[in-house]
Amino acid sequence: MTPQASKKVPDGKLVRVDIDVEERIDTVTITGDFFVEPPEARRDLETAIEGHPVDVDRETILAALEAVEATLIGFAASDLADLTMEAL
């Protein structure tokens, strides 16, 4: 089973993070009823999480997400960091 976490962001959208892990975060899928501009940046956000060890801390994930050039509409990078940690 793929670990996952989801939440309805207050005054925002549903955001879900699915991850495949071994010793590292191998694959990440971010889904939900949110918007990202440009749309291709969703994959960049997933890639920013991938490759980290499973014992990564929230601050490292947040910094990687904030480095992605994207406009998140209806949620924040901190929401993705929190969901990643919950899924792990």
Backbone torsions as a table, in degrees:
resi	resn	phi	psi	omega
1	MET	NA	140.2	179.7
2	THR	-85.6	123.8	176.1
3	PRO	-61.2	142.2	-179.4
4	GLN	-148.9	159.4	174.4
5	ALA	-148.4	145.8	178.1
6	SER	-147.8	156.4	175.5
7	LYS	-159.3	155.1	172.7
8	LYS	-93.1	112.2	-178.3
9	VAL	-70.7	132.4	179.4
10	PRO	-52.6	130.6	-177.6
11	ASP	55.7	25.9	-176.7
12	GLY	-137.5	-139.4	-170.4
13	LYS	-118.9	169.4	172.2
14	LEU	-80.5	131.4	179.4
15	VAL	-129.7	135.1	-179.5
16	ARG	-133.9	137.8	177.0
17	VAL	-122.0	122.8	173.3
18	ASP	-111.5	135.8	179.2
19	ILE	-131.9	149.2	169.8
20	ASP	-112.3	127.5	-176.3
21	VAL	-130.5	148.3	164.7
22	GLU	-124.7	-108.4	172.7
23	GLU	-86.5	-18.6	179.4
24	ARG	-129.5	167.2	173.9
25	ILE	-78.5	108.1	-173.9
26	ASP	-83.6	-50.2	-175.9
27	THR	-137.3	138.5	178.5
28	VAL	-127.3	136.9	173.0
29	THR	-127.8	123.5	178.4
30	ILE	-107.8	122.5	-179.9
31	THR	-133.9	169.5	176.7
32	GLY	147.2	-169.9	-178.4
33	ASP	-106.0	44.5	-179.1
34	PHE	-108.0	178.0	177.5
35	PHE	-128.0	144.8	174.8
36	VAL	-132.3	133.0	176.9
37	GLU	-118.9	128.1	-6.4
38	PRO	-72.0	157.4	-177.0
39	PRO	-56.1	-31.3	-179.3
40	GLU	-67.0	-17.6	-177.7
41	ALA	-68.8	-17.7	175.7
42	ARG	-56.6	-42.9	179.6
43	ARG	-66.6	-34.9	177.6
44	ASP	-64.6	-37.0	176.3
45	LEU	-64.3	-42.5	178.0
46	GLU	-61.8	-44.8	-179.5
47	THR	-63.6	-33.1	179.2
48	ALA	-63.5	-28.4	179.4
49	ILE	-87.0	-35.1	-176.4
50	GLU	-63.1	147.1	176.3
51	GLY	93.6	-14.3	179.3
52	HIS	-76.3	150.5	176.2
53	PRO	-66.9	157.7	-177.6
54	VAL	-67.1	-18.0	178.4
55	ASP	-96.8	21.4	178.7
56	VAL	-60.5	149.5	177.4
57	ASP	-94.9	161.5	-176.0
58	ARG	-59.6	-39.9	-177.3
59	GLU	-62.6	-36.3	178.7
60	THR	-67.3	-44.0	177.8
61	ILE	-63.7	-44.6	-179.7
62	LEU	-60.7	-44.2	179.2
63	ALA	-61.8	-40.5	178.7
64	ALA	-64.6	-41.0	179.1
65	LEU	-68.3	-40.8	-179.1
66	GLU	-68.4	-19.7	178.6
67	ALA	-76.4	-15.4	179.3
68	VAL	-76.8	130.0	178.3
69	GLU	-81.5	98.1	-178.8
70	ALA	-157.6	152.5	172.0
71	THR	-103.9	118.7	-179.9
72	LEU	-95.8	125.4	-175.6
73	ILE	-114.2	114.4	178.8
74	GLY	97.0	-0.8	177.1
75	PHE	-161.9	175.0	-177.1
76	ALA	-129.4	163.1	176.8
77	ALA	-58.0	-34.1	178.8
78	SER	-63.1	-32.9	176.0
79	ASP	-64.1	-42.9	178.4
80	LEU	-65.1	-39.6	177.9
81	ALA	-62.6	-45.6	179.2
82	ASP	-60.8	-44.5	-179.6
83	LEU	-66.5	-36.4	176.6
84	THR	-62.4	-45.6	179.5
85	MET	-64.1	-39.7	178.4
86	GLU	-63.4	-42.0	-179.7
87	ALA	-66.6	-35.0	179.1
88	LEU	-69.8	NA	NA
